[in-house]
Amino acid sequence: MTYSFKKAAAAIMASTALLLAACGGGEEEKGSSPSEEKKVLNVGTEATFAPFEFMDKGEVSGFDVDLLNAAAEEAGYDVNIQNTGWDSMLAGLQSGQLDIGMSGITITDERKETYDFSVPYFESVTMIVYKEGTDIKAAEDLKGKKIGVQNGTTGQFAAESIVGVNNNAISKYETAALMFQALQSGDVEAVVTDIAVALEYEKSNPNAGVKTVTDDQFAAEYYGIAFPKGSEYKDDFDKALNTLYENGKYAEIYEKWFDEAPDMETLKKAAQ
């Protein structure tokens, strides 16, 4: 009797499974039509700002790229990242040709008048890079020196805060790469840039004979993803970044590029 009951039960289960499969098949056919594709957002960057963005085998790579891809996936978008250059990136955001700008862009009150920004995603500070033998121990030592900066960046603003705006001693370059080339050629005696970029250059060029120093006069600053003013995408990316902070994905990306754990408490506080 037990055996017969088991056989009957098995038959019922098999029939039920077939019925469900038949019903499920209809649903699959219904859903087999191509699903709506994710919206592709156009992103501009300036890919000479390692380790945040740089060209690697013809592709834009770096910390910003990995983070933006993760945030876009979380928010439900695809992104098309283009190496537009700094000035073209900013102009593209203003004109609406670009949906996003991401290139180690420091959030400032002045910039917020023109662009929208995500919650902060990276804490930075300004650093001086100089050739060995140059007498620079602090920011004040920039006075009387030939200084290189990337045009329109907070490195430029930091240098100007020490030696004055429109000082002839400051040479402005379109890219970080050109700025560092000027340092190596001796056209300038020091460059002023973000700490992670400075340390990456020093690490990647061990025979360049450069040293680095920072100063308490240089305040901490935060990078944000930039959007055109009034962007419909800002809130989605704010939510996505906060999710990446909570689920550990941000820390994973950070450790990949900087070989250390991020200060999540400071970052989360800044993101509030």
C-alpha positions as CSV (number, residue, x, y, z in Angstrom):
1,M,0.0,0.0,0.0
2,T,2.8,2.4,0.8
3,Y,4.5,1.6,-2.5
4,S,1.3,2.3,-4.4
5,F,0.8,5.5,-2.6
6,K,4.3,6.6,-3.5
7,K,3.7,5.7,-7.1
8,A,0.4,7.7,-7.1
9,A,2.1,10.7,-5.5
10,A,4.9,10.6,-8.0
11,A,2.5,10.5,-10.8
12,I,0.6,13.5,-9.5
13,M,3.8,15.4,-9.0
14,A,4.9,14.6,-12.5
15,S,1.6,15.7,-14.0
16,T,1.7,18.9,-12.0
17,A,5.3,19.6,-13.1
18,L,4.2,19.1,-16.8
19,L,1.3,21.4,-16.3
20,L,3.5,24.1,-14.7
21,A,6.0,23.6,-17.4
22,A,3.3,24.1,-20.0
23,C,2.1,27.3,-18.3
24,G,5.6,28.5,-17.8
25,G,6.4,27.9,-21.4
26,G,3.7,30.4,-22.4
27,E,5.2,33.0,-20.0
28,E,8.7,32.4,-21.4
29,E,7.4,32.9,-25.0
30,K,5.7,36.0,-23.8
31,G,8.9,37.3,-22.3
32,S,11.2,36.0,-25.1
33,S,10.7,39.2,-27.1
34,P,13.8,41.4,-26.8
35,S,13.6,43.3,-23.5
36,E,13.9,47.1,-23.5
37,E,17.6,47.9,-23.7
38,K,19.3,50.0,-21.0
39,K,19.6,53.7,-21.8
40,V,23.2,54.5,-22.8
41,L,24.6,57.7,-21.2
42,N,27.4,59.6,-22.9
43,V,30.4,60.2,-20.5
44,G,33.3,62.6,-21.1
45,T,36.6,62.3,-19.4
46,E,40.2,63.4,-19.6
47,A,42.2,60.3,-19.7
48,T,45.7,61.5,-18.7
49,F,44.8,61.6,-15.0
50,A,46.1,58.2,-13.7
51,P,45.1,56.3,-11.7
52,F,41.6,57.8,-12.1
53,E,41.5,57.6,-15.9
54,F,44.1,56.8,-18.5
55,M,44.4,55.1,-21.8
56,D,45.3,51.4,-21.7
57,K,45.4,49.5,-25.0
58,G,43.1,52.0,-26.6
59,E,40.5,51.9,-23.8
60,V,39.9,54.3,-21.0
61,S,40.8,52.6,-17.8
62,G,41.2,53.6,-14.1
63,F,39.5,53.9,-10.8
64,D,36.8,56.4,-12.0
65,V,36.0,54.0,-14.9
66,D,35.5,51.0,-12.7
67,L,33.4,53.0,-10.2
68,L,31.3,54.6,-12.9
69,N,30.6,51.3,-14.5
70,A,29.6,49.8,-11.2
71,A,27.3,52.8,-10.3
72,A,25.7,52.7,-13.8
73,E,25.0,49.0,-13.5
74,E,23.4,49.5,-10.1
75,A,21.4,52.5,-11.4
76,G,20.2,50.5,-14.5
77,Y,22.2,52.3,-17.3
78,D,24.9,51.6,-19.7
79,V,27.7,54.2,-20.3
80,N,29.7,55.2,-23.3
81,I,33.0,56.7,-22.0
82,Q,34.8,59.0,-24.4
83,N,38.3,60.6,-23.9
84,T,37.0,64.1,-24.7
85,G,39.7,66.1,-22.8
86,W,39.0,68.4,-19.9
87,D,37.7,71.5,-21.6
88,S,35.6,69.6,-24.1
89,M,34.1,67.6,-21.2
90,L,33.0,70.7,-19.3
91,A,31.7,72.3,-22.5
92,G,29.8,69.0,-23.4
93,L,28.1,69.0,-20.0
94,Q,27.0,72.6,-20.4
95,S,25.6,72.0,-23.9
96,G,23.9,68.8,-22.9
97,Q,25.9,66.7,-25.4
98,L,27.3,64.7,-22.5
99,D,25.2,63.2,-19.8
100,I,28.1,62.7,-17.3
101,G,31.6,64.1,-16.7
102,M,33.9,62.0,-14.6
103,S,37.6,62.9,-14.4
104,G,38.6,63.5,-10.8
105,I,36.4,66.6,-10.7
106,T,36.5,68.4,-7.4
107,I,33.2,69.6,-6.1
108,T,33.4,73.4,-5.5
109,D,30.8,76.0,-4.9
110,E,31.7,77.8,-8.1
111,R,31.3,74.7,-10.2
112,K,28.0,73.9,-8.5
113,E,26.6,77.0,-10.1
114,T,27.1,75.5,-13.6
115,Y,26.9,71.7,-13.0
116,D,25.1,69.2,-10.7
117,F,27.3,66.8,-8.7
118,S,26.7,63.4,-7.2
119,V,27.5,62.7,-3.6
120,P,31.2,62.8,-3.0
121,Y,33.1,59.6,-4.0
122,F,36.7,60.4,-3.3
123,E,38.6,62.5,-0.7
124,S,41.7,64.2,-2.0
125,V,44.2,67.0,-1.1
126,T,46.6,69.0,-3.2
127,M,50.3,67.9,-3.5
128,I,53.4,69.5,-4.9
129,V,55.7,67.4,-7.2
130,Y,59.2,68.8,-7.7
131,K,62.6,67.8,-9.1
132,E,65.3,66.7,-6.6
133,G,67.5,69.6,-5.7
134,T,64.7,72.1,-5.8
135,D,64.3,73.9,-2.5
136,I,60.7,73.1,-1.7
137,K,59.6,72.0,1.7
138,A,56.2,73.6,2.0
139,A,53.6,75.5,-0.1
140,E,55.2,78.9,0.6
141,D,58.4,77.7,-1.1
142,L,56.5,77.9,-4.4
143,K,57.0,81.6,-4.4
144,G,59.7,82.5,-6.8
145,K,59.5,79.2,-8.6
146,K,58.2,78.3,-12.1
147,I,55.1,76.3,-11.5
148,G,53.1,74.0,-13.8
149,V,49.4,73.2,-13.4
150,Q,46.6,71.7,-15.4
151,N,44.4,74.4,-16.6
152,G,41.1,74.9,-14.8
153,T,41.8,72.4,-12.1
154,T,42.0,72.8,-8.3
155,G,45.7,72.4,-8.7
156,Q,45.8,75.7,-10.5
157,F,43.6,77.3,-7.9
158,A,45.8,76.0,-5.1
159,A,49.0,77.4,-6.7
160,E,47.3,80.7,-7.3
161,S,46.3,80.8,-3.6
162,I,50.0,80.8,-2.8
163,V,51.6,83.0,-5.5
164,G,48.6,85.0,-6.8
165,V,46.1,84.8,-9.6
166,N,47.5,85.5,-13.1
167,N,51.1,85.2,-11.8
168,N,53.5,84.8,-14.8
169,A,55.3,82.1,-12.9
170,I,52.4,79.7,-13.4
171,S,52.3,77.8,-16.7
172,K,48.9,76.2,-17.5
173,Y,48.7,72.9,-19.5
174,E,45.8,71.2,-21.1
175,T,46.5,67.8,-19.6
176,A,48.3,66.4,-16.6
177,A,50.6,64.5,-19.0
178,L,51.8,67.8,-20.6
179,M,52.2,69.3,-17.1
180,F,54.5,66.4,-16.0
181,Q,56.4,66.6,-19.3
182,A,57.2,70.2,-18.5
183,L,58.5,69.2,-15.1
184,Q,60.8,66.6,-16.6
185,S,62.1,69.0,-19.3
186,G,62.8,71.7,-16.8
187,D,60.3,74.1,-18.2
188,V,58.9,74.3,-14.7
189,E,60.4,73.5,-11.3
190,A,57.3,72.1,-9.6
191,V,53.8,71.1,-10.5
192,V,50.7,71.3,-8.3
193,T,48.1,68.5,-8.6
194,D,46.0,66.1,-6.7
195,I,47.7,63.7,-4.2
196,A,46.7,60.4,-5.8
197,V,47.9,61.6,-9.3
198,A,51.2,62.9,-7.8
199,L,51.9,59.7,-6.0
200,E,51.0,57.6,-9.0
201,Y,53.4,59.6,-11.2
202,E,56.2,59.2,-8.6
203,K,55.5,55.5,-8.4
204,S,55.3,55.0,-12.2
205,N,58.5,57.0,-12.8
206,P,61.0,55.8,-10.2
207,N,63.9,57.2,-12.2
208,A,62.4,60.6,-12.8
209,G,64.2,62.1,-9.7
210,V,61.1,63.7,-8.3
211,K,59.9,64.3,-4.7
212,T,56.5,65.2,-3.3
213,V,55.2,67.3,-0.4
214,T,51.8,68.6,0.8
215,D,50.9,71.4,3.1
216,D,48.2,72.1,5.7
217,Q,47.3,75.2,3.6
218,F,45.8,72.8,1.1
219,A,42.4,71.9,2.3
220,A,40.8,68.5,1.8
221,E,38.5,68.3,-1.3
222,Y,36.1,65.8,-2.7
223,Y,35.5,64.4,-6.2
224,G,32.0,64.0,-7.6
225,I,30.4,62.8,-10.8
226,A,29.3,65.9,-12.8
227,F,26.0,66.3,-14.6
228,P,24.4,69.0,-16.6
229,K,22.4,71.4,-14.4
230,G,19.0,69.9,-13.7
231,S,20.0,66.4,-14.7
232,E,17.5,63.6,-14.3
233,Y,20.2,61.1,-13.6
234,K,21.8,62.7,-10.5
235,D,19.4,61.1,-8.0
236,D,19.8,57.6,-9.6
237,F,23.6,57.8,-9.3
238,D,23.5,59.2,-5.8
239,K,21.4,56.1,-4.8
240,A,23.7,53.8,-6.7
241,L,26.9,55.2,-5.1
242,N,25.4,55.0,-1.6
243,T,24.5,51.3,-2.3
244,L,28.1,50.6,-3.4
245,Y,29.3,52.2,-0.2
246,E,27.1,49.9,1.9
247,N,27.5,46.6,0.0
248,G,31.3,46.8,-0.1
249,K,31.7,47.1,-3.9
250,Y,33.2,50.6,-3.5
251,A,35.8,49.4,-1.1
252,E,36.7,46.5,-3.4
253,I,37.3,48.9,-6.4
254,Y,39.2,51.3,-4.1
255,E,41.5,48.6,-2.8
256,K,42.2,47.4,-6.4
257,W,43.6,50.8,-7.4
258,F,45.1,52.1,-4.2
259,D,46.2,49.0,-2.3
260,E,44.6,50.1,0.9
261,A,41.1,50.3,2.4
262,P,39.2,53.6,2.0
263,D,38.1,55.7,5.0
264,M,34.4,54.8,4.5
265,E,33.2,56.7,7.6
266,T,34.6,60.0,6.3
267,L,33.3,59.4,2.8
268,K,29.8,58.5,4.1
269,K,29.7,61.5,6.3
270,A,30.6,63.7,3.3
271,A,27.9,62.0,1.2
272,Q,25.1,62.9,3.7
